[in-house]
Amino acid sequence: MPEGEVTSPPGRELRVCALYPELMNIYADRGNLLLLERRCRWRGIGFQLSSTSLGEGLDPDGADLFYIGGGQDRDQRLCAYDLAERKRDALHAVAARGAVILAVCGGYQLLGHSYQLGEETLPGAALVDLWTVRADNGGGDAAGRLIGNVAIEVTLEQGQPPAVLAGFENHGGRTHLGSSARPLGRVLRGHGNNDHDGYEGVRDRGIIGTYLHGPLLPKNVWFADWLIQTALGLEQPLPPLDDELEQRAHAEARRAAGL
Ligand code: GLN
């Protein structure tokens, strides 16, 4: 969608806060944020990006959408302790007021109770009832990693027909949902949470965790628009944009996943 005409502004601004953007940012996480910015601006919705990192606090009322991207185990380790010690209570306040938390891959793993890396168990934010165990040999090679294109079927609003999220996954961790957690979607192609139970991601109120990273939002702009709408608390869907290129990107991601 080229920069162009702007439709009627809903009269608001989307405030996004990125957690650990310099550490949790592998696979185009910055691109997901850029896409949110562009889709807001094209519609005349303001956009404000802030961040919080190691040693810093988190203002639960400071943003409408909080974003945690993917990360390597060594960066995740730093973030896990900081998250648990400095930001856990604030994140629980964010969840309680219904704001959106989007966590991708390594960030997703940190939403749960723990991430077990061999002998070490990293703490999580305990926002959702799940835990993750790394199944690879920790040697840095691809053994045991779940890698590839993936497509999942998702129903975000009750009564709506299911839609497809298509993307790419690359994780050594296997995530297991506890009895009170619900998945984001059902795996159509790929591995999902643990290559075993057919589920992908987690969804609880405004909290969304997923292993689909890379350009998740550029490949699935319907999902990006839902995030913006939900974060802004808008009743109606956002006005449509000319998404010809974006639809092609989505079709290509589905095709790559074998759908
Ligand atoms: N380090 C985590 C894992 O390998 C997450 C990887 C990622 O964010 N891509 O499971």
Residues whose N, C-alpha, C, O or C-beta is under 5 A from the ligand:
A	BS01	LIG	G70 G71 Q72 D73 V104 C105 G106 N170 H171 G172 G173
